[in-house]
Amino acid sequence: MSEIPLVATPPLLQGPGFWKRALSHRSFAIGVTLTLLLVLAALLSLIWTPYSPYEVNMPAKLQVPSAQHWLGTDAYGRDVSSLLLVGARASIAVGVIAVSIGLLVGTAFGLLAAARRGWVEEVIMRVADFGFAFPAILSAIMLTAVFGAGMVNAIIAIGIYNIPTFARITRASANTIWGREFVLAARACGKGAFSITVEHVLPNIMSVLIVQATIRFAIAILAEAALSYLGLGTQPPQPSWGRMLSEAQSLLFQAPLLGVYPGVAIALAVLGLNLLGDGLRDLFDPRLARKR
């Protein structure tokens, strides 16, 4: 018997044709550029920063940008450019771990709901609906009340917030694949639900999950910045873009640029990831690109 073919193979496996279209796609190109800058900033901070981001130098506080301090210094005399570089590392760490939690757990539940149907699907979807009642900030406040503020609790809160989203998207996409002819043929050949899910369903919804993970990454960076701004996320002395915004709030009239730099960094990071997700969505489904 001939092998049952897969359809809608993820475009990342389509070879040079995919990358040729990707390089000519404006949103994808801009998104990749901004995202690479974010990643490079984080990687650079691991090996080099102009100054130590933890070094307090009160005589040098609130200096304007100069050759010595490219973006000036904050209220504690710390170099702002060094804080931004290390803050990028914190944002990426929180985003990657939190989105991975949501992706792995949510996808597993979504695939289980689509494969089993019936009461299993109903229970999982109702639990997912309940999870939507607890956004990341509210979850972080509850975790902080019990375990105290910190990056780990912020990651857990954002990760829990992502689980229902991935579960719903996975279940909806998987249900579509389960109704396709090649899946029906696989079932007729005696394949079980687990084998069909791993060999046929998951590969064909991978592009949807990749796009959603990229978008949730941007939301995770925003959530981390908001939590740090409220004092619930990354704690001193670890630099964070959100806490930089919080510290600059009381100095808006003395040193307004202190609020501009982290705000622009957050905006560019989120913009880059959103454009990257938008570009990937078009590239994974060329019909969307043709409609534009």
PyMOL commands that set and color helices and strands:
alter all, ss='L'
color gray80, all
select helices_A, chain A and resi 11-13+16-23+26-47+58-60+80-116+118-131+136-147+151-178+181-188+193-229+241-251+257-284+286-291
alter helices_A, ss='H'
color red, helices_A
deselect
rebuild
show_as cartoon
